[in-house]
Amino acid sequence: MVTDRTAVLILRAWAEPHGPSTLRASARYSTAAGRNAWRALNLHGPEAIAAFVHGWLLEVEADAARPPEDGRGIDDE
């Protein structure tokens, strides 16, 4: 059986004309795609958006280092 370690990030970004930081983003994400483990978050400002993406990537990397839940390797059948 092949274990899928796919993670998904959908990031929608736009600029609003007023305010100290005009960049906004809406993120829909999962580190366990296929398990209906979706989360959503609204962000504002380039630093906050970049920090979120960076943190999400670190979570994906950490999840990949863990053994599969069934105890089998990714390529084991």
C-alpha positions, 0 to 999 in steps of 0.5 A, spaced: 500 500 500 502 506 498 501 512 503 500 519 500 504 524 504 501 530 500 499 537 503 495 542 500 495 550 500 491 554 497 492 561 498 488 567 495 491 574 495 489 581 494 490 588 495 485 593 499 486 600 497 486 603 504 490 601 511 497 601 513 498 594 510 493 593 504 495 586 502 490 580 505 490 573 504 485 567 505 489 560 506 485 554 505 490 548 507 491 541 509 498 537 511 493 531 510 490 531 504 485 526 503 483 525 510 478 531 510 483 535 515 482 542 512 483 548 515 482 556 513 485 562 515 485 570 514 491 573 514 493 581 513 500 584 511 506 580 507 510 579 513 504 575 516 503 571 510 510 569 509 510 567 516 504 563 515 507 559 509 514 558 512 510 555 518 506 551 514 512 548 510 515 546 516 509 542 518 509 539 512 517 537 512 516 534 520 510 530 517 514 527 512 519 525 517 514 521 521 513 514 520 506 512 516 500 511 521 500 504 519 507 503 520 509 501 513 513 505 509 511 509 503 513 504 498 511 498 502 505 494 499 
